[in-house]
Structures are given as structure tokens and as C-alpha cells.
Amino acid sequence: MIQLRTKIVLAFSITILASTVLMVTIINYSTRRGYENFTKRNDLLFAERLLEPLTDFYATYNNWENIENYLVLPRPRMGEMMEGKGRNLYPPIILTDSKGNILVNTQRIDFGNIGRINRNILDHGLPIYNSNSVVGYLLTGSMIANSLSDEEIMYLNRVRAIIIYVSLFALVIAVIFSYIFSSKLTKPIRRLLKATNDIKSGDYTARVEVDGIDELSNLGHSFNIMAQSIENSDKWRKQIIADSAHELRTPVSLIQGNLEMILEGVYNPDREHLENIYSETKTLSRLIKELQELSSAESGSMVLQKEKLNIQELLNTTIKIFTPGT
């Protein structure tokens, strides 16, 4: 049989584990999405800073010849923070003409032997205008490929590993605290179970130690009141049995004594002595009836009926019974 404490610890552990897995999943997803959005914004800002000098270059020379020799890379926003932390200081930069032919490819990203970028990728870049006509496209970082770089993936994996380690540590701490809490919670229940077994074994003096004002403490108080009631009832039964045995012994002894006297010839079997014996049998019947009434009173089914009693007649009858030689 699995103990209640074990069930509580298992329930807490499963709940905490499920919450931890859910939390790690949500944090990992939100961190990855947030990082991707951050890189997109950073790449867009970087591209916008390059857009003006490139526009001026084309307006000056009316072509892209030798642009790679004049391309000055501005320091990217957040560059110092991101350097060495998963992102290169400068994202990949690609400059194309209006038809998508590659003019500048800073990290030599391979697009095959055709040397040009298709329209789907160009749509993610920033168009460069001259006299209201598109003369080229500028793409940086995530504009070229939506997927993260290997360095960025390694960075996110390190972040996820830290989250998992912290979550596992929190899980262990939570399990330890749940064990301590469950032990404290089940302690009064174990006391109550022991006292119940003691009463079942006949020890009606068993009580539970009660401390606190919660529901379990109220249960302990109720149990002690019930145990006291059972103990009082047991004492009352024992007292009734003792008193009944004493009361029954008197008429039985008198009946037995009178019959022995008659059998031995001390008393004559006349009407008077037989009436005395008969009177004791009536007393015996009355005592038996009273025991039945006590049983009915205990079960709650007795109906009380009041009647008058002649005390003088009762005393005379009693004196006559105990008077020697009568």
C-alpha cells in the first residue's frame, strides 16, 4: 500500500516536473523568437545605415564599378554587446544590381554558379533608388537567410542549457520541500491512525495530540471527544454489569436459601414461605425487566411511563423478607 506521504510527494513531483518542462519549452521558444526578432531588427538598422552611402555612390558614378573598394562598413548598433556572444561583429552583406546579380558578397555565401539571387530573396532586402528607379538591392544578415548562424545556434543552446540546469535545481528543491511539507501534513494523520487502532484493540484511553487550528486539528479534537464518550460508555456498561450482578445475587440467594430450608425441614412448605419465594422471583423478574429497559434507553427506543409507588408498602415488604424466622 502506497503511503499518503508518498502519494503527496509523487503528485507534487509530477506537477512540478510538468510545470518545469512547460516553462523550459515556453522560455526556450520565446527566447529563440525574441533573439530572431532582435537579429532582424539589428540587421535592418545596419542595412539602413549602409543605404545612404551606397545611394550617394551610385548617384555620383552612375554605376556599381569598384563598389567593393569604396564600401565602408559602419559599426553595427549593439555591436560591442554582441561581439563574441553568438553573432559576428558584422553580419553578412550582399549587394546586387537591379536584376539580382551579386556585386558584393562579404562572406562569400554560395548561391550556386549563376552568381545571382532569386526574386524571393531580393524581396527581403532594401531597394536602392536612383531617380525613382531601383538600381540595386542591399541584404544583410537575416535578410539573406531566415535561419540562424551556427554561432547563434550555439549561443541559444547555451542559454537553453542554463535554463534547464536552473529548472532542474528548482525541481530538486521543490521535491525536498514537498517531502518536508507532506511529512508535516501526514504526521497528525499517523497519530490519528495509531489512536484509532488502540481504541479498536480495546484501549479506550487513547487520545491524539492536537496542535494548531486547522482542519486536521479540528478532526483531532473531534476524535478525542468521541474517544472520551466511548470510554465513558464503556465505564457505564461495566458499572451496570457490576450493579446488575449484585442486585440479581440478592433475590437468587434468598430463593436458594428458602428452598434449602424447606428441603432440610427447617421451614414448612406453607403458603407464607412460598409467597416469600414467589415475591423474590417477582423481584428477579423486575430486575431483568429493568435491564431490558436500560438496554432500550441506551439504544434510544425506551418510552418513559411515570407511576406512583407506595414507599411504606415497599418498606414493609422488604423488612418482612429480611426478618429471621418469618
N, C-alpha and C positions, 0 to 999 in steps of 0.2 A: 504494500500500500504506500503510495507516494504521500509524504507528509505535506501539510498545508504550507509550511515554510518553503519547502522545495518548489511547490506549485507557484507561490508568490514570486520567488526568485526567477523561475523559468518565465513566468508571464512578464515580469519587468525586463528580463534579458531579451526576450523576443521582441518586445515593444521597442526597447532602446536600440536593438540591432536594426530593426526595420526602419526606425527613425533615422539612424545613422546612415544607413545605405541610401535612403531617400535624400537626406541632407547632402551627402557627398555627391550624389548624382546631380542634384539641383545646383549646388555650388560649382561643380566642375563644368556643367553646361553653361551656367551664367557667366563663369569666368572666361570660358572659351569664346562665347558670343561677345562678351564685353571687350575681350582682347582683340578679336577680329574687327569689331566696330572701331576700336581705338586705332588700329593699324590703318584701316581705311581712311579715317579722318586725318591721321598724320600724313599718310601718303598723298591725300588730296591737297592738304596745306602745302606740302613740299612741292607738289606739281604746280600749284598756283604761284609759288614764288619763282619758279623757273619760267613760267609762261610769259611774263613781261619782257625779260631779256631776249628770249627766243623770238618773240614778236618783233622786237626792235631790230634784231639781227636780220630777219627776213626783209623787213621794210627797208633796211639800209642796202643790202646786197641783192635783193630780189631773187635769191636762190639759197639753197642749203649747202653750197660747196664749202668745205673745210669747217663745217659747224663743230665737228668734234674737237678742233683745236681751240675754239673760242668758247666752248661750253664751260662756264664757271658754276660749280656746284655750291649752292648756299648751304650753310649748316642747318640741318633739319630741326624743326621745332621738337622739343623733348629729346633731342639727340644725345645730350650728355646723360640723361636718365636711362635711355635705352641702350647705350653703348655697353657691350659686354653682358647684357641681361636678356639675350634671346633675339635681339634684332641687330642687324648691321647698322653702322652709323648712317650709311646712305643706302636707300632702297634701290632695287634695280630700276634703271631708266632706259626707256626706248623712245626714240624719236623717229617718226615716219613722215613720208611725204603725203600728199592728199590721197594717193592711191594705196597707201599702206606699205609701201616699200621701206624697209628698215634703213635708216640713216645712221642712227646711234644705238648701240646695244652695250651698255656699260658692263654687264655681267655675262655677255655672250650667251644669252639664253637661246637654246636651239629651237627654231621653228621649222626645221627641215631645210631642204636645198633651195626652196623657192625664194627665200630671203624677203618674205613679206608677211604681213599679218592679216588675217581674215577680218571681215566686217564685224563679226560678233565681238571680237576682242576690241576693235577700234571704237566701238560704241561705248566702252567703259572709260576711254581716255578723254583728255581735254583737247578740243579742236583749236588749232592756231589759225587766226584770221588775218588776212591782209586785203584791204579794200573790199571788205564784206565777203570775201571768198576764203574757203578753207584751203590752206596751203600745207597743212601737216597735222599730225596728232602727237600728243605727248602722253605717255603712260608711265606710271611709277608704281612699284611695289605690287599691292593687291589689285591694281587695275589690270595688271598683266595676267596674273593667275590668282583665282579666289582662294586656293589652298595656301596654308601657312608654310613657311620655310622649315627646314629641318631644325634650325636653331630655335625657331619659335615653338615648334612642337616639343623640343627638349625642355624649353623653359616652362611650358604649360604642364608637361609631365612632372617636372619638379614641384610645381605648385600643387598639383593633384596629389602627389606623394605626401607632401606636408599635410594636406587636408586629411588624408586617410590616416596618417600616423596620429594626428591630434584627435581625430574621431575615435580611433581605437583606444587611445589613452582615456578619453572621456567615457567610453563604453566600459572599460575596466573599473574606473572609479564609480560609475553608476551601479555596476553589478555589486561592488563591495558595499556601497551604501544601501542598496536594496536588500542585501543579505542581513545587514545590521537592522534595518527597519523591519524586515519580516520576522527576525528573531524577537524584537521587542513587541511586535504586534501579536505573535502567537504565544508569547510567554503566559499571559493570563488565560489563554485558551487551554494550554497544557495544565495549568493549575486547576482549572475548572474540570478538565477531564479526569485528573487524579482524584479530586474530591468526589466526583460522580462515581468512580469505581469504588472508592472507600465506602460510600453510602450503599452501593449495590452489594458490597460484601458484609454489610451489617453495622458498619461504624457510622452511627448517626451523629456523632460529634464532629465529623469532618466539616471544615469551613475553608473558604478560599480567601487569600489575602487580597484586599482591594486597595488600590491606589490610583488616583485620577478621578476625572469626572466625565469620561467619555462613555460611549455605548457599552463597551466591554466592562467598564467599572460598574455601570448600572446593572448589567447582567450578573456580575459577581454579587452585588447587593441582593438582588432578587433570589439568587441561588442560596445565599446564606439565610435569608428569611424562610425560604422553602425548607432548607435543612433543619432550621430551628423548629418549624412546625412539625416536620416528620419526627424529630427527636421527642418533642412534647407529646405527640400522639402515641409514640412507642411507650413512653413512660406511663401515660394514662392507661394503655392496654395492660401493661404489666401490673399496675396498681389494681385495675378492675379484676384481673385474673386472681390476684392475691386475696382481695376482699371477697370475691365470689367464693373462693375455696374455703375461706374462713366461715362465711355465712352458711355455706352448704354443710360444713362439717358439724355445726351445732345441731340442726334437726336430724341429720343422719345418726349422730351419736346418741341423741335422745331416743330415736326409734329403735336403734340397735340395743340400747340399754334396757328399755322397757320390754322388748321381746325376750331378751336374755333372762330378765327377772321372771317373766311369765313362764318361760321354758324350764327354769330351775325351781319353780314353785314358790318363789318369794312373793310374787303378785298373783292374785287371782285373775283369770281371764274374764273379768267382768266388764260391764259396759263403760264404767268410768275410765279404766285403764286403756280400753280400746279406743275410747273417744280421745284420750290424750295422744295416743299413737296416730290416730286419724288427723288430729289437729296439726301434728308435726309434718304429716305428709302434705297437708294443705300449705303449710309454711314452705315446704320444699318446692311445691308447685309454684307458689308465689315468687320464690327466688328465681326459679327457671324462667318464669314469665318476665321478671324484671330484667334478666339477662337478654332476653329477646327484645325487650323494649330499648335497652341500651344499644343493641346492635342496630335497631331501627333508627334510633336517634343519631348514631354515628353515620348511617347511610343517608340521613335526611328524610326518611319516609315516615317518621313517627308523628302521630297526631295526638296532642295532649288533651286529656279529659280530666277535669277537676271534679273531686267528690269530697264529701265531708267524712271525717273519721272521729269516732268516739275514743278519745285518749284513755278515759277511765276504764272502759271495757278492755282495751288493749293491755293496760297495765295489770288488771285483774287476771286476765288470761295468762300473761307472762309469769306473774307471781305464782299462780296455781301450778304452772308447769314445773317451776324450779323448786317448789316446796317439797321436802322429803316426806315420804310415806303417804302421799296423796294419790 
